[in-house]
Amino acid sequence: MMLHIGIIGTGGFSKMHAKILSEMEDVQIQAVCGTSKAKAEEFASAYSIPSSYESVNEMLDAERLDAVYILVPPMSHGEFEMQLIERGIPFFVEKPLGVNVEQPYQILTELRKKPLITSVGYHFRYTDTVSQMKQLLSRQNVGMITGNWMGNMPQVAWWRDQERSGGQFIEQSTHLVDILRFCVGEIDEVYALYGNQVMHKQFDGVTAADVGTVTLKFRSGVIANISNTCVLPDGLGKVGITCYTQEGMLEWDTERLKMIEAHATSEIKKMVNPYLVENEAFIHALKTGDTVRILSDYEDAFKTHQVTVAALKSAKSGLPVRMV
């Protein structure tokens, strides 16, 4: 069974997913849609894609697609998802789901009326180290958790614009929120403090906060804090999670999981490519109808997105936000 896939977007994530899909058996990337015909044609040429478009409607009218990958910046979500739901075409979408909560909720409402196979790119769920951390935490009495996403400001204009990116916590640190939801459970309350310290002095048009810290209260009683910044110079960064339990500490980062106990320390290194695994899970679901390997569908990803948008609301108001 040959699957025919469409891609919306021609940026870095489109290239990454296209490379993975182009190496899969029984998968043909049939069409790509870009913001211009020239961008789409260049992308199509690089990955041997038969057709290129600058209109999503035109692509969907002309092609018989089994699924579409939506790989666009945060502010561009909404219309594409609605078009695919209307036509009954399954889709994979990169995080975040948008820059607010209202539009993704409209999409979710339509999906509940007309269910489709969906997957959202919270790829860290598919790493062996996160799976191991989830198992260990399920057997331990967790006290609190801290997380960090510390880095530099990506050099694309939309990222520094609050209205277009949603800000660092919605666009980037959402991964940490999602890992914690996956491993620890649902979040009941959010309190955030954001600031503009450095980047607005270095670049024009910076309206997104460059420092922030967010406290999360889980339904289980666990307290977590996630801090992020984008003020660091290129080449410096720190991304990770530390869990404090009665057994000791679990330190996770993008490459390994370290278990620190009173008299012993051990670690496991990441052995899988989570981007490959998440794509395999989606393709398997399209072929078989079995969605069990998809670890983040639209419904679940919406819960993570709600938390990150609640953090922005809290930062603006100065008050905690209860999740409903």
C-alpha positions in Angstrom: 0.0 0.0 0.0 1.6 3.2 -1.2 0.8 6.3 0.9 0.8 9.7 -0.8 1.8 12.5 1.5 1.6 16.3 1.1 3.7 18.8 3.0 2.8 22.4 3.8 5.9 24.5 4.5 9.4 24.5 3.2 11.5 25.4 6.3 13.9 23.4 8.4 11.4 21.1 9.9 9.9 20.4 6.5 13.3 19.4 5.3 13.9 17.1 8.3 10.5 15.3 8.0 10.9 15.1 4.2 14.2 13.4 4.5 12.8 10.8 6.9 9.6 10.2 4.8 11.6 10.0 1.5 13.6 7.1 3.0 10.5 5.1 4.0 9.1 2.2 2.1 5.6 2.5 0.6 5.6 6.3 1.2 5.6 8.9 -1.6 5.8 12.6 -0.9 3.4 13.6 -3.6 3.2 17.4 -3.3 4.6 20.3 -1.4 3.1 23.8 -0.8 5.2 26.8 0.0 4.7 30.5 0.5 5.8 31.0 -3.1 5.9 28.8 -6.2 9.7 29.2 -6.3 10.2 28.0 -2.7 7.9 25.0 -3.4 9.7 24.1 -6.6 13.1 24.3 -5.0 12.0 22.1 -2.2 10.3 19.6 -4.5 13.5 19.3 -6.6 15.6 18.5 -3.5 13.4 15.6 -2.4 12.1 14.3 -5.8 8.5 15.5 -5.1 6.4 15.4 -8.3 4.2 18.4 -7.6 4.7 21.9 -6.1 2.1 24.6 -5.2 1.7 28.0 -3.5 -1.9 27.4 -2.7 -3.0 24.7 -0.2 -6.5 24.6 -1.7 -5.0 24.1 -5.2 -2.8 21.3 -3.9 -5.8 19.5 -2.2 -8.0 19.9 -5.2 -5.4 18.5 -7.6 -3.9 15.6 -5.5 -5.3 12.5 -3.9 -3.4 12.6 -0.5 -3.6 10.1 2.3 -2.2 12.6 4.8 -0.7 16.1 5.0 2.2 17.4 7.2 1.6 21.0 8.5 5.1 22.4 9.1 4.6 26.2 9.5 5.3 28.9 12.1 2.9 29.3 15.0 0.9 32.2 13.5 0.1 30.3 10.3 -2.0 27.6 11.9 -5.7 27.3 11.7 -6.9 27.5 8.1 -4.8 24.6 6.9 -6.1 22.3 9.7 -9.7 23.3 9.0 -9.4 22.6 5.3 -8.0 19.1 6.0 -10.7 18.3 8.5 -13.4 19.4 6.0 -11.9 17.1 3.4 -11.3 14.2 5.8 -7.6 14.1 5.4 -5.4 13.0 8.4 -2.6 15.3 9.4 0.6 15.6 11.3 1.3 19.1 12.7 4.3 20.5 14.4 4.0 22.2 17.8 2.9 24.7 19.0 -0.7 24.4 17.8 -1.0 28.2 17.5 -0.4 31.5 19.3 -3.6 31.4 21.4 -6.0 28.9 22.7 -9.2 29.9 20.8 -8.2 28.8 17.4 -6.8 25.3 18.4 -10.0 24.8 20.4 -12.0 25.4 17.3 -9.9 22.8 15.4 -10.3 20.4 18.3 -14.1 20.9 18.3 -14.3 20.1 14.6 -12.1 17.0 15.1 -14.4 15.8 17.8 -17.3 16.0 15.3 -15.3 14.4 12.5 -12.5 12.3 13.9 -9.3 11.9 12.0 -5.9 10.3 12.6 -3.7 13.2 13.9 -0.2 13.5 15.4 1.6 16.5 16.9 5.3 16.9 16.9 6.1 16.5 20.6 9.0 14.3 19.6 10.7 14.0 23.0 7.9 11.6 24.1 9.4 9.1 21.7 12.8 9.0 23.2 13.9 6.0 25.2 15.2 8.2 28.0 11.8 9.9 28.5 10.1 6.5 28.5 12.5 5.3 31.1 12.0 8.5 33.2 8.2 8.0 33.0 8.6 4.4 34.3 10.9 5.4 37.1 8.7 8.3 38.3 5.6 6.0 38.3 7.4 3.9 41.0 8.8 6.8 43.1 7.4 9.4 45.5 8.0 12.6 43.6 8.5 15.8 45.6 9.3 18.5 43.0 10.7 19.0 39.5 12.7 21.8 37.9 13.2 22.4 34.2 15.3 24.7 32.0 15.3 25.8 28.4 18.1 28.3 28.2 19.5 29.4 24.9 19.8 32.2 22.3 17.1 33.9 20.3 16.5 32.2 16.9 17.3 34.6 14.1 14.0 34.6 12.3 11.8 37.7 12.6 8.6 36.0 13.6 10.2 34.3 16.6 10.9 37.6 18.4 7.4 38.9 17.7 5.0 37.9 20.5 1.9 38.1 18.2 3.5 35.7 15.7 5.4 33.2 17.8 3.5 33.2 21.1 6.8 33.7 22.9 9.5 31.3 24.1 7.3 29.4 26.6 4.6 28.7 24.0 7.0 28.1 21.1 9.9 26.3 22.7 9.5 25.4 26.4 6.2 23.7 25.5 8.4 20.6 25.1 9.2 20.6 28.8 5.6 21.1 29.8 4.7 18.2 27.5 7.3 15.8 28.9 6.1 16.6 32.4 2.5 16.0 31.5 3.5 12.8 29.9 5.5 11.6 32.9 3.7 13.1 35.9 0.1 13.8 34.8 -2.3 16.8 34.5 -1.6 20.3 35.7 -4.2 22.2 37.8 -2.6 25.6 38.3 -0.1 27.9 36.6 1.8 31.0 37.8 4.3 32.8 35.6 6.7 35.8 35.7 8.1 37.1 32.4 10.5 39.9 31.6 12.3 41.8 28.8 15.9 42.2 29.9 18.3 42.1 27.0 17.1 41.3 23.5 15.0 44.4 22.9 18.1 46.4 23.3 20.0 44.3 20.7 17.4 43.8 18.0 14.5 45.8 16.5 11.0 44.5 16.9 11.5 42.3 19.9 8.1 42.0 21.7 8.5 38.5 23.1 9.8 38.1 26.7 13.5 37.0 26.9 13.3 35.7 30.5 10.6 33.8 32.3 9.9 31.4 35.1 6.7 29.3 35.4 5.4 27.3 38.4 3.1 24.4 37.8 1.0 22.6 40.3 0.1 19.1 39.3 -3.1 17.3 40.2 -1.0 14.8 42.1 0.4 17.6 44.3 3.8 17.7 42.6 5.2 21.2 42.2 7.4 22.0 39.2 9.2 25.1 38.0 10.2 25.6 34.4 12.5 28.6 33.6 13.6 29.8 30.2 15.6 32.5 28.5 16.9 33.4 25.1 19.5 35.9 26.1 22.5 33.6 25.8 25.1 34.0 23.0 25.2 31.5 20.1 26.6 28.1 21.0 25.6 28.2 24.7 22.6 26.6 26.1 21.1 24.3 28.7 18.0 22.2 28.3 16.9 19.7 30.9 14.7 18.5 33.7 15.6 17.4 37.2 13.2 15.4 39.3 13.6 15.2 43.1 12.2 12.0 44.7 12.7 9.9 47.8 15.0 7.7 45.8 17.3 10.6 44.7 17.5 12.7 41.6 16.6 12.0 38.0 18.4 14.3 35.6 17.2 14.3 32.0 18.6 16.2 29.0 18.2 15.8 25.3 21.0 13.2 25.2 20.8 11.1 28.4 19.0 10.3 31.6 21.1 10.2 34.8 19.9 8.4 38.0 21.6 9.8 41.1 21.0 7.9 44.4 22.7 8.2 47.8 25.4 5.6 47.0 25.3 5.2 43.3 25.0 7.1 40.0 24.1 5.6 36.6 23.0 6.9 33.3 21.5 5.8 30.0 22.2 7.5 26.7 19.6 8.2 24.1 19.7 5.5 21.5 16.8 6.3 19.2 16.0 9.2 16.8 12.7 10.4 18.1 11.8 12.2 14.9 12.1 8.9 13.1 10.0 7.0 15.7 7.2 9.7 15.6 7.0 9.5 11.8 7.0 5.7 11.9 4.1 5.8 14.4 2.0 8.2 12.2 2.7 6.2 9.0 1.8 2.9 10.8 -1.5 4.5 11.9 -2.3 5.6 8.4 -1.6 2.1 7.0 -3.4 0.1 9.6 -5.8 2.4 11.5 -3.9 1.5 14.7 -3.1 4.7 16.5 -1.6 3.2 19.7 1.9 4.2 18.7 1.0 7.8 18.4 1.9 9.3 21.7 0.6 12.8 21.1 -2.6 13.3 19.1 -4.3 16.7 18.7 -6.6 16.2 21.6 -3.7 15.5 24.0 -1.4 18.2 22.6 -4.2 20.7 23.1 -3.8 20.1 26.9 -0.1 21.0 26.8 -0.9 24.1 24.7 -3.5 25.2 27.2 -0.9 25.2 30.0 1.6 27.3 27.9 -1.1 29.9 27.0 -2.3 30.0 30.6 1.3 30.9 31.6 1.2 33.9 29.3 -2.1 34.9 30.8 -0.6 34.6 34.3 2.5 36.6 33.3 0.2 39.4 32.0 -2.1 39.5 35.0 0.3 38.7 37.7 -2.1 36.2 39.1 -2.2 32.3 39.1 -4.4 30.7 36.5 -6.5 27.6 37.3 -6.8 25.1 34.6 -10.3 24.0 33.7 
